[in-house]
């Protein structure tokens, strides 16, 4: 299983390195993830903040919001 995951990660890294638009999208996604992580770390109830972040991500993927 780890071989398959390693192969997928290597393929994704090669794609990101060769395509400027993909690099921009990856950087934007990384910034969003860092923002969510900061928000979770600042919160008093980290488990609840993490759950809310996960729910926002799921809603975004489903196209609800």
Order of alpha helices (4+ residues) and beta strands (2+ residues): alpha-alpha-alpha
